[in-house]
Amino acid sequence: MKLSEAQARHARLAEEIRRHDHAYYVQAQPTIGDQAYDKLYRQLLDLEQEFPSLVSPDSPSQRVGGSPVREFAPSTHLVPMLSLDNTYSKEEVVAFVNRVVKLLPGAKLGWIVEPKVDGLAVNLRYERGVFISGSTRGDGTTGDDITANLRTIRSIPTRLICGSGEPPKMLEVRGEVFLTKAGFEKINAERRASGEELFANARNAAAGSLKQLDPRIVARRPLDVVIYGLGRVETAGSQPAGQGALLEWLKGLGFKTPERTWTCVSPEELIEAIAELDAARKGFGYETDGAVIKLDSFAQREKAGFTSKAPRWAIAYKYASEQAQTRLRSITVQVGRTGALTPVAELEPVLLAGSTISRATLHNEDYIRDKDIRLGDMVTIEKAGEVIPAVVEVVADSRTGGEKKFQFPKTCPECGSKISRAGRGEDAGEDGSVWRCLNPDCPAQVRGRLEHWCSRGVMDIEGGGEVLVRQLASSGLVRDVADLYNLSLSALMGLERMGEKSAKNFLDGLELSKTRDSWRLLLGLGILHVGTGVSKALCRSHATIGDIFASSVDQLRNCEDVGEVIANSLVQWHGDPRNRELLKRLRAAGLNFQSSLFNPDAVAGIFAGQTFVLTGTLPTLKRDDAAARIEARGGKVSGSVSKKTSCVVAGEDAGSKLEKAIQFGVPVIDEAEFLRRCGS
């Protein structure tokens, strides 16, 4: 067979298989039997084996998953993936509608209600109709590139259905990857048979699947997707004007959209829709934990605007969590890596939301006292956000008089050292409810710091889990994270159940960790209040770790996302001679103290220290382009106007943001003036 003939046959086979996949996985209406489908698929594989050049990213053969990766690359969203504000009250739904009415006086409002699928938010990118990449939400600005894993999900089209029309030049769609109830049961049955730990719920199983570094494992998981939103769109054709039209448009392109939605025009209709969805969702083949309420019109959404974290035109109504009652047997107190003492309820096992619960958080000493929780009590538990079990109240009527009040420890239960409430929060920025062990050498803290350092998302060191860390710490081989880099193969192989291969893998992981960017190292130090976002912000504005710790509190406070509490925490941490010595040893071990995120032009740019708000439609610039110009010159872009806003760039139909700018006396400029200030 000639290559040209093979290309034509391959194209016909691939298109036919895509049609059958869409009918089966998206429409749930198979048009061909399994045997006939397998025959087509086999023909495609045989053709690609004979002509390897025919294999393309959108070929149906690529659904099986490729080679494992060492880590996920970061992926920056072209349009931020904001989260939604939540409510558990119907009264708050009405209040939400009234707020939007005030933002859009005189406008006729329409609403769409969709099921809130309990899964993991993803962003899918298509170029000229072909699936190019996909990522997780992450922090809303940057997520993990999980393209290879997403290709294995057969309800995600690798090529859009466009008929005779031109596909969008570029299209980003947003949705939720989830696991069906049947799929969840199937995975847990397999894990039970192989002696593996069971997943707690379907959402955890979906998230855990997508975070697998080996896409071949993901391909074996029955994941599904529902698409309900847009990111960036570049198309010569017309775009939908509202959510209802968008869902139809997406469906026409081959995406699986919410199986049922409600259109409403009043708060009363919204409440009715929420109740109808609550009744209907029990019959869905997947877990839902709420109803998403969205303003239908995109033009009205633009006028309503956003806060810094969420749209003002949408809200998620969360259904009440399932609860159960059981007996509180005892309370243990765990010590974390920062020394925090957390009480944990040890319960008589009880089934709750599909899983057996034997432990639940009690938060802190004040929580136990305020709810008068006693040993031996019957208690009501629920899954907070349907994930973390928590004791919510005592069943007081069931008390017999034999229950005993719990005495919170006066010293650290792990090492016996003094504990403190950190001056009731005055120097730690806390509310004074957290007791902390004051001994930095506390074994629990040492183990916690080591586990944190090795964990995924920090230094990502293979094999550095709880079991190995406990052995390293108890044997005296490792006292802090710098000691990890002095470990030898023989020392590791001397540990229980540590073979040569596992020891080598761990040492390789340690060596690889030396190349991680400096923000991960800063995060790995476990400094109080310094999380992922703060670590990245600090490394964007400082060239090295040394530059960060050479800064004063006032200098640190000038950094994005760093307030007085965080700045003080950084300075206090570095003020300890032991911590300065730790940094010195990490540098000597060869770890990377240089920041790849550092942008000297942005730090010293003409907009340094200024916060801009973009509103309305600009004559020539897209909002993303304007934002990029601001950030490249050292400025920051916010989604809302406040008294701290430096300038508002307003275009046509600017709406409420322009009104607020005038109210606060914030300078307002048009695109022409903005470009002049940019030097364009």
C-alpha positions as CSV (number, residue, x, y, z in Angstrom):
1,M,0.0,0.0,0.0
2,K,1.3,3.4,-0.9
3,L,1.7,6.1,1.8
4,S,-0.9,8.3,0.1
5,E,-3.4,5.4,0.2
6,A,-2.5,4.7,3.8
7,Q,-3.1,8.3,4.7
8,A,-6.5,8.3,3.2
9,R,-7.5,5.0,4.8
10,H,-6.2,6.2,8.2
11,A,-8.1,9.4,8.0
12,R,-11.4,7.5,7.2
13,L,-10.8,5.0,10.1
14,A,-9.9,7.7,12.6
15,E,-13.0,9.7,11.7
16,E,-15.2,6.7,12.0
17,I,-13.8,5.7,15.4
18,R,-14.2,9.3,16.6
19,R,-17.9,9.2,15.6
20,H,-18.4,5.9,17.4
21,D,-16.6,7.2,20.5
22,H,-18.8,10.3,20.6
23,A,-22.0,8.2,20.2
24,Y,-20.9,5.9,23.0
25,Y,-19.1,8.1,25.5
26,V,-20.9,11.5,25.0
27,Q,-24.4,10.7,23.7
28,A,-24.7,7.3,25.5
29,Q,-26.2,5.9,22.3
30,P,-23.8,3.3,20.8
31,T,-24.2,2.8,17.1
32,I,-21.9,-0.2,16.7
33,G,-21.2,-3.4,18.7
34,D,-18.0,-4.0,20.7
35,Q,-16.7,-6.6,18.3
36,A,-17.1,-4.4,15.3
37,Y,-15.6,-1.4,17.1
38,D,-12.6,-3.6,18.1
39,K,-12.1,-4.6,14.5
40,L,-11.9,-1.0,13.3
41,Y,-9.5,-0.1,16.1
42,R,-7.3,-3.0,15.3
43,Q,-7.2,-2.0,11.6
44,L,-6.1,1.5,12.7
45,L,-3.3,0.2,14.9
46,D,-2.1,-2.2,12.2
47,L,-1.9,0.7,9.7
48,E,0.0,2.9,12.2
49,Q,2.4,0.1,12.9
50,E,3.2,-0.2,9.2
51,F,3.3,3.6,8.6
52,P,4.5,5.2,11.9
53,S,4.3,8.7,10.4
54,L,0.5,8.4,10.5
55,V,0.5,8.6,14.3
56,S,-0.7,12.1,15.4
57,P,-1.7,13.6,18.8
58,D,-5.4,13.4,17.9
59,S,-5.3,9.8,16.7
60,P,-7.7,7.4,18.6
61,S,-4.7,5.2,19.3
62,Q,-3.2,7.8,21.6
63,R,-6.1,7.2,24.1
64,V,-4.1,4.4,25.7
65,G,-1.5,6.6,27.3
66,G,2.2,7.2,26.6
67,S,5.3,6.9,28.7
68,P,5.4,8.1,32.4
69,V,6.8,11.6,33.2
70,R,8.9,12.6,36.1
71,E,6.7,15.6,37.0
72,F,4.0,17.8,35.5
73,A,5.1,21.0,33.8
74,P,3.3,24.2,34.9
75,S,0.7,25.6,32.6
76,T,-0.4,29.2,32.8
77,H,-4.1,29.8,32.0
78,L,-4.7,32.5,29.3
79,V,-7.8,33.5,31.3
80,P,-7.8,32.9,35.1
81,M,-9.9,30.0,36.4
82,L,-11.7,31.6,39.3
83,S,-13.5,29.6,41.9
84,L,-17.1,30.3,42.9
85,D,-18.4,31.7,46.2
86,N,-20.5,29.1,48.1
87,T,-23.7,29.2,50.1
88,Y,-25.7,26.7,52.1
89,S,-28.7,28.9,52.6
90,K,-31.6,29.7,50.3
91,E,-31.9,33.1,52.0
92,E,-28.4,33.8,50.8
93,V,-29.4,32.8,47.3
94,V,-32.0,35.5,47.4
95,A,-29.5,38.0,48.8
96,F,-27.1,37.1,46.0
97,V,-29.8,37.8,43.3
98,N,-30.6,41.1,45.0
99,R,-26.9,42.1,44.9
100,V,-26.7,41.4,41.2
101,V,-30.0,43.4,40.6
102,K,-28.3,46.4,42.3
103,L,-25.2,46.0,40.0
104,L,-27.5,45.9,37.0
105,P,-30.4,48.3,37.8
106,G,-33.3,48.1,35.4
107,A,-31.9,45.0,33.5
108,K,-34.1,42.0,32.9
109,L,-32.1,39.1,34.3
110,G,-32.2,35.5,33.3
111,W,-30.5,32.6,35.2
112,I,-29.2,29.1,34.4
113,V,-28.9,26.4,37.1
114,E,-26.6,23.5,36.5
115,P,-25.6,20.5,38.6
116,K,-22.3,21.0,40.5
117,V,-20.4,17.9,39.5
118,D,-18.1,16.7,42.3
119,G,-14.8,16.3,40.4
120,L,-11.6,18.1,39.4
121,A,-11.7,21.4,37.4
122,V,-9.7,21.3,34.1
123,N,-9.0,23.6,31.2
124,L,-8.8,22.1,27.7
125,R,-7.2,24.0,24.8
126,Y,-8.0,23.4,21.1
127,E,-6.2,24.9,18.1
128,R,-8.0,24.8,14.7
129,G,-10.2,22.1,16.1
130,V,-7.5,19.8,17.5
131,F,-7.0,19.1,21.2
132,I,-3.5,20.5,22.0
133,S,-3.2,20.6,25.8
134,G,-5.1,20.4,29.1
135,S,-4.3,21.4,32.7
136,T,-5.7,21.5,36.2
137,R,-7.1,24.6,37.8
138,G,-4.1,24.9,40.2
139,D,-4.1,28.3,41.9
140,G,-6.4,29.7,39.3
141,T,-3.5,31.3,37.3
142,T,-1.2,28.3,36.9
143,G,-2.0,24.6,36.9
144,D,-0.4,21.3,36.1
145,D,-0.1,20.3,32.4
146,I,-1.9,16.9,32.4
147,T,-2.4,16.7,28.6
148,A,-1.3,13.0,28.3
149,N,-3.7,12.0,31.1
150,L,-6.6,13.9,29.6
151,R,-6.1,12.3,26.2
152,T,-7.1,9.0,27.8
153,I,-10.6,10.2,28.6
154,R,-12.8,9.2,25.7
155,S,-15.5,11.7,26.3
156,I,-12.9,14.5,25.6
157,P,-12.9,14.9,21.8
158,T,-9.4,15.0,20.3
159,R,-10.9,16.8,17.2
160,L,-14.0,19.1,17.3
161,I,-17.1,18.4,15.2
162,C,-17.3,21.4,12.9
163,G,-19.0,20.0,9.8
164,S,-18.3,22.2,6.8
165,G,-17.6,25.2,9.0
166,E,-14.2,26.6,10.1
167,P,-13.1,25.5,13.6
168,P,-12.1,28.2,16.0
169,K,-8.5,29.3,15.6
170,M,-8.2,28.8,19.3
171,L,-10.6,27.6,21.9
172,E,-10.3,27.0,25.7
173,V,-13.1,25.2,27.4
174,R,-13.5,24.5,31.2
175,G,-15.2,21.6,32.9
176,E,-15.0,19.0,35.5
177,V,-13.3,15.5,35.3
178,F,-15.2,13.0,37.4
179,L,-15.6,9.4,38.2
180,T,-19.0,7.7,37.9
181,K,-20.4,5.9,40.9
182,A,-20.0,2.6,39.1
183,G,-16.5,3.5,38.2
184,F,-15.6,4.4,41.7
185,E,-16.9,1.0,43.0
186,K,-15.0,-0.8,40.3
187,I,-11.7,0.9,41.2
188,N,-12.1,0.2,44.9
189,A,-12.9,-3.4,44.3
190,E,-9.7,-3.8,42.3
191,R,-7.7,-2.0,45.0
192,R,-9.2,-4.1,47.7
193,A,-8.3,-7.3,45.8
194,S,-4.7,-6.1,45.4
195,G,-4.4,-5.1,49.1
196,E,-4.1,-1.3,48.3
197,E,-5.7,1.4,50.3
198,L,-9.2,2.3,49.2
199,F,-10.2,5.8,47.9
200,A,-12.3,7.7,50.3
201,N,-14.7,9.0,47.7
202,A,-15.2,9.4,43.9
203,R,-13.7,12.9,43.9
204,N,-10.5,11.8,45.6
205,A,-10.3,8.9,43.1
206,A,-10.7,11.2,40.1
207,A,-8.2,13.7,41.4
208,G,-5.7,10.9,42.3
209,S,-6.1,9.4,38.9
210,L,-5.4,12.7,37.0
211,K,-2.3,13.3,39.2
212,Q,-0.8,9.9,38.2
213,L,2.6,10.5,36.4
214,D,1.9,7.4,34.3
215,P,-0.9,8.0,31.7
216,R,-1.2,4.3,31.1
217,I,-2.6,4.0,34.7
218,V,-5.0,6.8,34.0
219,A,-6.2,5.1,30.8
220,R,-7.4,2.2,32.9
221,R,-9.5,4.5,35.1
222,P,-13.1,5.1,33.9
223,L,-12.9,8.9,34.0
224,D,-15.5,11.1,32.4
225,V,-15.9,14.9,31.8
226,V,-18.6,17.5,31.7
227,I,-17.9,20.9,30.0
228,Y,-19.7,24.1,31.0
229,G,-17.5,27.1,30.4
230,L,-15.1,29.0,28.3
231,G,-11.6,30.4,28.6
232,R,-10.1,32.3,25.7
233,V,-11.7,32.1,22.3
234,E,-10.4,33.2,18.9
235,T,-12.8,32.6,16.1
236,A,-14.0,34.2,12.9
237,G,-17.5,33.0,13.5
238,S,-20.1,34.3,15.9
239,Q,-19.9,33.3,19.6
240,P,-22.8,32.5,21.9
241,A,-24.3,35.4,23.8
242,G,-25.3,33.5,26.9
243,Q,-24.8,30.3,29.0
244,G,-27.8,28.5,27.5
245,A,-26.6,29.2,23.9
246,L,-23.0,28.3,25.0
247,L,-24.0,24.8,26.2
248,E,-25.8,24.1,22.9
249,W,-22.7,25.4,21.0
250,L,-20.4,23.2,23.0
251,K,-22.6,20.2,22.5
252,G,-22.6,20.8,18.8
253,L,-18.8,20.8,18.8
254,G,-18.8,17.3,20.4
255,F,-18.5,18.1,24.1
256,K,-20.4,16.4,26.9
257,T,-22.4,19.2,28.7
258,P,-24.6,19.1,31.8
259,E,-27.3,16.5,31.3
260,R,-30.0,18.8,32.7
261,T,-30.2,22.5,33.3
262,W,-32.9,24.9,34.5
263,T,-33.7,28.4,33.1
264,C,-35.1,30.9,35.7
265,V,-36.1,34.5,35.9
266,S,-36.8,35.0,39.6
267,P,-35.4,34.0,43.0
268,E,-38.5,31.9,43.5
269,E,-37.8,29.9,40.4
270,L,-34.2,29.5,41.4
271,I,-35.3,28.0,44.8
272,E,-37.6,25.6,43.0
273,A,-34.8,24.6,40.5
274,I,-32.5,23.9,43.4
275,A,-35.1,21.6,45.1
276,E,-35.8,19.8,41.8
277,L,-32.1,19.3,41.2
278,D,-31.7,17.9,44.7
279,A,-34.3,15.3,44.0
280,A,-33.0,14.5,40.5
281,R,-29.3,14.2,41.4
282,K,-29.9,11.0,43.4
283,G,-30.6,9.3,40.1
284,F,-27.5,10.7,38.3
285,G,-24.7,8.2,37.7
286,Y,-22.1,10.5,39.3
287,E,-21.8,12.5,42.6
288,T,-23.1,16.1,42.8
289,D,-22.7,18.3,45.8
290,G,-24.6,21.4,44.8
291,A,-26.3,23.6,42.2
292,V,-24.4,26.3,40.2
293,I,-26.4,29.5,39.6
294,K,-25.1,31.6,36.7
295,L,-26.3,34.8,35.1
296,D,-27.2,33.8,31.5
297,S,-26.2,36.8,29.6
298,F,-22.4,37.2,28.9
299,A,-22.8,41.0,28.4
300,Q,-24.5,41.3,31.8
301,R,-21.8,39.2,33.4
302,E,-19.2,41.6,32.1
303,K,-21.0,44.5,33.7
304,A,-21.5,42.7,37.0
305,G,-17.7,42.0,37.1
306,F,-15.6,40.0,39.5
307,T,-14.1,40.2,42.9
308,S,-10.4,39.2,43.2
309,K,-11.3,35.5,43.7
310,A,-14.8,34.9,42.2
311,P,-17.3,36.2,39.7
312,R,-20.1,38.4,41.1
313,W,-22.6,36.9,38.6
314,A,-22.4,33.2,39.9
315,I,-22.7,31.3,43.1
316,A,-22.7,27.6,44.1
317,Y,-25.5,26.4,46.4
318,K,-24.1,23.5,48.4
319,Y,-26.5,20.8,49.6
320,A,-26.3,19.8,53.3
321,S,-23.7,17.2,53.9
322,E,-24.7,13.7,54.9
323,Q,-24.5,13.1,58.6
324,A,-24.2,10.1,60.9
325,Q,-24.2,9.5,64.6
326,T,-21.6,7.4,66.5
327,R,-19.8,7.0,69.8
328,L,-16.7,9.1,70.7
329,R,-14.3,6.5,72.2
330,S,-11.3,8.7,72.9
331,I,-9.4,11.8,71.7
332,T,-5.8,11.8,70.5
333,V,-3.7,14.9,69.9
334,Q,-1.5,15.0,66.8
335,V,1.6,17.3,66.5
336,G,2.2,18.8,63.0
337,R,5.4,20.0,61.4
338,T,4.8,23.6,62.6
339,G,4.3,22.3,66.2
340,A,0.5,22.7,66.0
341,L,-1.5,20.4,68.3
342,T,-4.6,19.1,66.7
343,P,-7.2,17.0,68.6
344,V,-8.6,14.0,66.7
345,A,-11.8,12.1,67.6
346,E,-11.4,8.3,67.7
347,L,-14.8,7.0,66.8
348,E,-16.8,3.7,66.7
349,P,-16.6,3.0,62.9
350,V,-19.7,4.3,61.1
351,L,-20.7,4.4,57.4
352,L,-20.9,8.0,56.1
353,A,-21.3,9.2,52.4
354,G,-20.1,5.8,51.1
355,S,-17.1,5.3,53.3
356,T,-16.4,4.0,56.8
357,I,-15.3,6.7,59.2
358,S,-13.4,5.9,62.4
359,R,-11.6,9.3,62.9
360,A,-12.7,12.9,62.6
361,T,-11.1,16.3,63.3
362,L,-12.0,18.3,66.4
363,H,-10.0,21.4,65.2
364,N,-8.7,22.8,68.5
365,E,-9.2,23.0,72.3
366,D,-11.7,25.8,72.0
367,Y,-13.8,23.8,69.6
368,I,-14.0,20.9,72.1
369,R,-14.9,23.3,75.0
370,D,-17.4,25.4,73.0
371,K,-19.3,22.3,71.9
372,D,-18.9,20.6,75.3
373,I,-17.6,17.4,73.6
374,R,-16.9,14.7,76.2
375,L,-15.4,11.2,76.1
376,G,-18.1,8.6,75.6
377,D,-20.5,11.1,74.0
378,M,-22.8,10.2,71.0
379,V,-21.7,12.7,68.4
380,T,-23.0,13.8,65.0
381,I,-20.3,13.7,62.3
382,E,-20.3,14.9,58.7
383,K,-17.9,15.4,55.9
384,A,-16.9,19.0,55.7
385,G,-17.2,19.8,52.0
386,E,-18.0,16.0,51.8
387,V,-14.3,15.3,52.1
388,I,-12.9,15.8,55.6
389,P,-14.9,14.1,58.5
390,A,-15.6,16.5,61.4
391,V,-17.6,16.3,64.6
392,V,-20.3,18.9,64.3
393,E,-22.3,18.4,67.5
394,V,-23.0,16.3,70.6
395,V,-26.3,14.3,70.9
396,A,-26.9,15.6,74.4
397,D,-30.1,13.6,74.9
398,S,-28.2,10.4,74.8
399,R,-25.9,11.2,77.7
400,T,-25.9,8.8,80.7
401,G,-23.8,10.8,83.1
402,G,-20.7,8.6,82.6
403,E,-19.2,10.9,80.0
404,K,-15.9,12.6,80.9
405,K,-14.6,16.0,80.0
406,F,-11.4,15.9,78.0
407,Q,-8.3,17.5,79.5
408,F,-6.2,19.1,76.8
409,P,-2.5,18.3,77.4
410,K,-0.3,20.9,79.2
411,T,2.8,19.7,77.4
412,C,3.6,18.3,74.0
413,P,2.2,14.8,73.8
414,E,5.1,13.8,71.5
415,C,8.1,15.1,73.4
416,G,6.9,16.6,76.6
417,S,8.1,20.1,75.9
418,K,6.3,23.3,76.7
419,I,3.4,24.4,74.6
420,S,2.1,27.9,73.9
421,R,-0.7,29.7,72.2
422,A,1.8,32.0,70.5
423,G,0.9,35.0,72.6
424,R,-2.8,34.3,71.8
425,G,-1.9,35.0,68.1
426,E,-0.4,38.5,68.6
427,D,2.9,37.5,67.0
428,A,1.7,34.7,64.7
429,G,-1.3,36.3,63.1
430,E,-3.6,33.5,64.4
431,D,-6.7,33.7,66.5
432,G,-5.1,32.3,69.6
433,S,-6.8,28.9,69.4
434,V,-3.8,27.0,68.2
435,W,-1.4,25.4,70.8
436,R,2.1,24.8,69.5
437,C,5.0,22.8,70.8
438,L,8.0,25.1,71.4
439,N,10.6,22.4,70.8
440,P,12.0,22.6,67.2
441,D,13.6,19.2,67.8
442,C,10.2,17.6,68.6
443,P,10.3,14.2,66.8
444,A,6.8,14.9,65.3
445,Q,7.8,18.2,64.0
446,V,11.0,16.8,62.5
447,R,9.1,14.0,60.8
448,G,6.5,16.5,59.5
449,R,9.1,18.9,58.1
450,L,10.8,16.0,56.3
451,E,7.6,14.7,54.9
452,H,6.6,18.2,53.7
453,W,10.0,18.7,52.1
454,C,9.8,15.4,50.2
455,S,6.1,15.7,49.2
456,R,4.7,16.3,45.7
457,G,4.3,19.9,45.0
458,V,7.3,20.8,47.1
459,M,10.6,19.0,46.3
460,D,8.9,15.9,44.8
461,I,11.3,13.3,46.1
462,E,10.3,9.8,45.1
463,G,9.9,7.4,48.1
464,G,10.1,10.1,50.7
465,G,6.8,9.1,52.4
466,E,5.8,8.6,56.0
467,V,7.3,5.1,56.5
468,L,10.8,6.0,55.3
469,V,10.8,9.4,57.0
470,R,9.9,7.7,60.3
471,Q,12.8,5.3,60.0
472,L,15.2,8.0,59.0
473,A,14.3,10.2,62.0
474,S,14.1,7.4,64.6
475,S,17.5,5.9,63.5
476,G,19.1,9.3,63.9
477,L,20.3,9.4,60.3
478,V,18.4,12.6,59.6
479,R,17.6,15.5,61.9
480,D,16.6,18.1,59.3
481,V,16.2,18.4,55.5
482,A,19.8,19.2,54.9
483,D,20.8,15.8,56.4
484,L,18.9,14.1,53.6
485,Y,21.7,15.1,51.2
486,N,24.4,13.3,53.3
487,L,22.7,9.9,53.0
488,S,24.6,7.1,51.4
489,L,23.4,3.9,49.7
490,S,24.7,1.7,52.5
491,A,23.0,3.8,55.2
492,L,19.7,3.5,53.5
493,M,20.0,-0.2,52.8
494,G,20.6,-0.7,56.5
495,L,17.0,0.4,57.2
496,E,14.2,-2.2,57.5
497,R,12.6,-3.3,54.2
498,M,14.8,-1.0,52.2
499,G,16.2,-2.8,49.1
500,E,18.9,-1.6,46.8
501,K,16.5,-0.5,44.1
502,S,14.3,1.6,46.5
503,A,17.4,3.1,48.1
504,K,18.8,4.1,44.7
505,N,15.5,5.6,43.6
506,F,15.3,7.7,46.7
507,L,18.9,8.9,46.2
508,D,18.1,9.7,42.6
509,G,15.1,11.7,43.8
510,L,17.3,13.7,46.2
511,E,19.7,14.5,43.4
512,L,16.9,15.6,41.1
513,S,15.5,17.8,43.8
514,K,18.6,19.9,43.6
515,T,17.4,21.3,40.3
516,R,13.9,22.4,41.6
517,D,13.2,26.1,41.3
518,S,13.9,28.2,44.4
519,W,10.2,28.8,45.2
520,R,9.9,25.1,45.9
521,L,12.9,25.2,48.3
522,L,11.4,28.2,50.0
523,L,8.0,26.4,50.4
524,G,9.9,23.3,51.6
525,L,11.4,25.2,54.5
526,G,8.0,25.0,56.1
527,I,7.9,28.7,57.3
528,L,4.7,29.5,59.1
529,H,2.2,31.2,56.8
530,V,4.4,30.8,53.7
531,G,2.5,28.6,51.2
532,T,2.8,28.0,47.5
533,G,1.3,31.3,46.3
534,V,3.5,33.4,48.7
535,S,6.6,31.4,47.8
536,K,6.0,32.1,44.1
537,A,5.3,35.8,44.7
538,L,8.5,36.2,46.7
539,C,10.6,34.5,44.0
540,R,9.0,36.6,41.3
541,S,10.3,39.7,43.1
542,H,13.7,38.4,44.3
543,A,16.5,36.8,42.3
544,T,17.6,34.5,45.0
545,I,16.6,32.9,48.3
546,G,19.4,35.0,49.9
547,D,17.8,38.2,48.6
548,I,14.5,37.3,50.3
549,F,16.1,36.8,53.7
550,A,18.3,39.9,53.3
551,S,15.1,42.0,53.1
552,S,13.5,43.9,56.0
553,V,9.9,43.5,57.1
554,D,9.0,46.7,55.2
555,Q,10.7,45.6,52.1
556,L,9.0,42.2,52.2
557,R,5.6,43.9,52.7
558,N,6.0,45.6,49.3
559,C,5.9,42.2,47.7
560,E,2.7,41.0,46.2
561,D,0.6,38.8,48.6
562,V,2.9,39.5,51.5
563,G,1.5,41.3,54.5
564,E,2.9,42.1,57.9
565,V,2.2,38.7,59.4
566,I,4.0,36.8,56.6
567,A,6.9,39.3,56.5
568,N,7.4,39.0,60.3
569,S,7.2,35.2,60.0
570,L,10.0,35.3,57.4
571,V,12.2,37.6,59.4
572,Q,11.7,35.7,62.6
573,W,12.5,32.4,60.9
574,H,15.8,33.7,59.5
575,G,16.6,35.3,62.8
576,D,17.1,31.8,64.3
577,P,20.9,30.9,63.9
578,R,19.9,27.3,63.4
579,N,17.8,28.2,60.3
580,R,20.6,30.3,58.9
581,E,22.9,27.4,59.3
582,L,20.3,25.1,57.6
583,L,20.3,27.4,54.5
584,K,24.1,27.4,54.5
585,R,24.1,23.6,54.4
586,L,21.5,23.4,51.7
587,R,23.5,25.7,49.5
588,A,26.6,23.6,50.2
589,A,24.7,20.5,49.2
590,G,24.1,22.0,45.7
591,L,20.4,23.0,45.9
592,N,19.2,25.7,43.6
593,F,18.8,29.1,45.3
594,Q,18.2,31.0,42.0
595,S,14.7,31.9,40.9
596,S,13.5,31.3,37.4
597,L,10.4,33.3,38.2
598,F,12.4,36.5,38.8
599,N,11.6,39.3,36.4
600,P,13.9,42.2,37.0
601,D,12.2,44.3,34.3
602,A,8.8,43.8,36.1
603,V,10.2,44.7,39.5
604,A,11.9,47.9,38.2
605,G,9.3,48.7,35.6
606,I,7.4,52.0,35.2
607,F,4.3,50.5,36.8
608,A,6.1,48.9,39.8
609,G,3.9,49.1,42.9
610,Q,0.8,50.1,40.9
611,T,-2.5,48.2,40.8
612,F,-4.6,48.5,37.6
613,V,-8.2,47.5,36.9
614,L,-9.4,46.8,33.4
615,T,-13.0,47.3,32.5
616,G,-15.2,47.5,29.4
617,T,-14.2,46.7,25.9
618,L,-11.0,48.4,24.7
619,P,-10.8,49.6,21.0
620,T,-7.8,47.5,19.9
621,L,-6.4,45.6,22.9
622,K,-7.8,42.4,24.3
623,R,-7.9,42.4,28.1
624,D,-5.3,39.7,28.4
625,D,-2.9,41.7,26.2
626,A,-3.4,44.8,28.3
627,A,-2.8,42.8,31.5
628,A,0.4,41.4,30.0
629,R,1.7,44.9,29.3
630,I,1.0,46.0,32.9
631,E,2.6,43.0,34.5
632,A,5.7,43.2,32.1
633,R,6.2,46.7,33.4
634,G,6.0,45.7,37.1
635,G,2.3,46.4,37.7
636,K,-0.5,44.2,39.1
637,V,-3.9,43.7,37.6
638,S,-6.9,43.3,40.0
639,G,-10.5,42.3,39.3
640,S,-12.1,44.9,41.5
641,V,-11.8,48.6,42.3
642,S,-10.8,49.7,45.8
643,K,-9.3,52.8,47.4
644,K,-5.8,51.2,46.8
645,T,-6.3,51.0,43.0
646,S,-3.8,53.1,41.2
647,C,-5.6,53.4,37.9
648,V,-8.6,52.1,36.0
649,V,-8.3,51.5,32.2
650,A,-11.9,51.9,30.9
651,G,-13.3,51.0,27.5
652,E,-16.8,50.9,26.1
653,D,-19.6,49.6,28.5
654,A,-17.3,50.0,31.5
655,G,-20.2,49.6,34.0
656,S,-20.0,49.4,37.8
657,K,-16.2,49.4,38.0
658,L,-16.1,52.8,36.4
659,E,-18.7,54.1,38.8
660,K,-16.7,52.8,41.8
661,A,-13.5,54.4,40.4
662,I,-15.3,57.8,40.3
663,Q,-16.7,57.2,43.7
664,F,-13.2,56.5,45.2
665,G,-11.5,59.2,43.2
666,V,-9.3,56.7,41.3
667,P,-7.8,58.0,38.1
668,V,-9.5,56.7,34.9
669,I,-7.8,56.6,31.5
670,D,-8.7,55.3,28.1
671,E,-6.7,52.9,25.9
672,A,-4.9,55.7,24.0
673,E,-3.5,57.1,27.3
674,F,-2.7,53.6,28.5
675,L,-0.6,52.9,25.4
676,R,1.2,56.2,25.8
677,R,2.1,55.4,29.4
678,C,3.3,52.0,28.2
679,G,5.6,53.7,25.7
680,S,3.7,52.1,22.8
